[in-house]
Amino acid sequence: MSTPKRTNRKGDSQGLPQATTGPIAHDLVSNDLTIHAVGRYVEDIDELYDSLMDGAILVHRIRMRGSKPVGYVEDITADIDARLKLGIERYGQPLQPFNGRDMLLDAYEEILDALVYLRAALYEIDHEKNPRPAIFGDKVTEAKQMADNDDAKPIKRAEP
């Protein structure tokens, strides 16, 4: 695989990812999904939205290493405002309902990306020499334990 020649776009908060010898994050998510599929399901879109809101707050707290238990609403709101400005710069208008796009398809694709990023972050945390930050707690979920089990069969990725 070759690295794209694209340079950072205006508004990108990070550079392009570098190739590593670690597992492919998409495979980690696929393995986790086979375990999670037997578990619970979110029953409606309101529950999903609430879960994603909780996720945004948790990720913000983790990135701040738990050092800022208050003020996250203002921080996250500022980040949303920055994303709004970036969207207007890139697409010439803000995201609005009834804009001719399938919002659920857009959300689904973004959620898939978020799963991959979060699973890669979990892998990095679990394979660093330092223990997980205290904000994660001590308990590792059963699905996570099974996914990291050496006996788990990796899913083969199709060649592009």
Phi, psi and omega in degrees: 000137179255151180280133179301151181274357183301140173267171179301136174278155176302131180096347177294132183273349181218162175285179177294148178293150178261145177292143178225179176264002181289173179292163176280123185301326179299322178293321178299317179295317179300318178296316179297322182297322180295331178280315184291332184301338179274351185270215185277160178234144173284130187271336180211167186293331178295319178295319178298314180300315179298319179296319179293324176297315176300320179297318179298318180294316181297314180297320177300314180297320180295315180298329178272005181057032175070008186278355184228076184292339177241162178090002182291331180298314179295318180297312182293321177299319177296321178294321177296317178299320178296319178295323177299311180299318179297317179299319178294319177297317184284319190246356176081002180195160177282163175286128181222152175298156177060038182265011178092356179256158176275100185298324180291324176294315177301315180297316179302314180295322178292321179295319177301316177298316180299319178301316181295314179297316181294320180293322176296321178296317177299317179299314180299316181296315183289340182251009173276162178287338180274146177290167177302146174301149183304332183297336179286338185082174184268337186275130175258133184294156180301319180298319180295318179298317180293321181294327181270358180296135181299337181278351181297138180270122179291148177275133180281131177275142175286142178288139180292000000 
